[in-house]
Amino acid sequence: MFRIGTSWVRGIVGEGLTSEIAVRFGCAFGSWADGDTVVLGMDSRNSSPMLKSAVISGLMYAGCRIMELDLCSTPLVSFAVRELGAS
């Protein structure tokens, strides 16, 4: 099981939260963003690089441009979204 919140998707990696779910989420968000620039950051968990790659795949499939911030806080991602006028 996983749930979607204000700062992304939450769940136990490998159980409810899989790379397939992350790709699908990326596709869905990318479709909503209509090919706009999307800002993407990650935290320091071991699963973050895998999930980040999966989300990028979905976003790219949807035609989005991706601004990768890598390891950063959620407030920094929010700031970058506002400053860049991103989705």
C-alpha positions as CSV (number, residue, x, y, z in Angstrom):
1,M,0.0,0.0,0.0
2,F,1.1,3.6,-0.7
3,R,-0.4,7.0,-0.3
4,I,0.1,10.3,-2.1
5,G,0.7,13.4,0.0
6,T,1.9,16.9,-0.4
7,S,5.5,15.9,-0.6
8,W,5.2,12.9,-2.9
9,V,4.3,9.3,-2.4
10,R,4.8,7.4,0.8
11,G,5.0,3.7,1.3
12,I,7.3,0.7,2.1
13,V,9.7,0.3,-0.8
14,G,9.4,-3.1,-2.4
15,E,6.0,-3.8,-0.9
16,G,3.4,-1.2,-1.8
17,L,5.8,1.3,-3.3
18,T,7.6,-0.2,-6.2
19,S,9.6,1.1,-9.2
20,E,6.6,0.3,-11.4
21,I,4.4,2.6,-9.2
22,A,7.0,5.3,-9.4
23,V,7.1,5.1,-13.2
24,R,3.3,5.3,-13.3
25,F,3.3,8.2,-10.9
26,G,5.9,10.0,-13.1
27,C,3.8,9.4,-16.2
28,A,0.6,10.6,-14.5
29,F,2.3,13.7,-13.1
30,G,4.0,14.4,-16.4
31,S,0.7,14.2,-18.2
32,W,-0.8,16.6,-15.7
33,A,2.2,18.9,-16.2
34,D,1.6,18.8,-20.0
35,G,5.4,18.6,-20.8
36,D,6.3,21.5,-18.5
37,T,9.5,21.6,-16.5
38,V,9.3,19.4,-13.3
39,V,11.7,19.9,-10.4
40,L,12.8,16.6,-8.7
41,G,14.7,16.2,-5.5
42,M,15.4,13.2,-3.3
43,D,16.2,12.4,0.3
44,S,19.1,10.3,1.7
45,R,17.3,6.9,1.9
46,N,18.9,4.0,0.1
47,S,15.8,3.6,-2.1
48,S,15.9,7.2,-3.4
49,P,18.2,6.7,-6.4
50,M,16.0,3.8,-7.7
51,L,12.8,5.7,-7.2
52,K,14.2,8.9,-8.7
53,S,15.3,6.9,-11.8
54,A,11.8,5.4,-12.1
55,V,10.1,8.8,-11.8
56,I,12.4,10.3,-14.3
57,S,11.5,7.5,-16.8
58,G,7.8,8.3,-16.4
59,L,8.3,12.1,-16.6
60,M,10.4,11.7,-19.8
61,Y,7.8,9.4,-21.3
62,A,5.3,12.2,-20.7
63,G,7.6,14.7,-22.5
64,C,8.6,16.7,-19.4
65,R,11.8,18.6,-18.9
66,I,13.4,17.7,-15.6
67,M,15.4,19.9,-13.3
68,E,17.2,17.5,-11.0
69,L,18.2,18.9,-7.5
70,D,19.5,15.5,-6.2
71,L,19.8,15.4,-2.4
72,C,17.8,18.3,-0.9
73,S,15.0,19.2,1.4
74,T,11.3,19.4,0.4
75,P,11.3,23.2,1.1
76,L,14.1,23.6,-1.4
77,V,12.1,21.7,-4.0
78,S,9.1,24.0,-3.3
79,F,11.3,27.1,-3.6
80,A,12.8,25.9,-7.0
81,V,9.3,25.2,-8.3
82,R,8.2,28.7,-7.5
83,E,11.4,30.4,-8.8
84,L,11.4,28.4,-12.0
85,G,7.7,28.5,-12.6
86,A,7.7,24.7,-12.9
87,S,5.0,22.2,-12.3
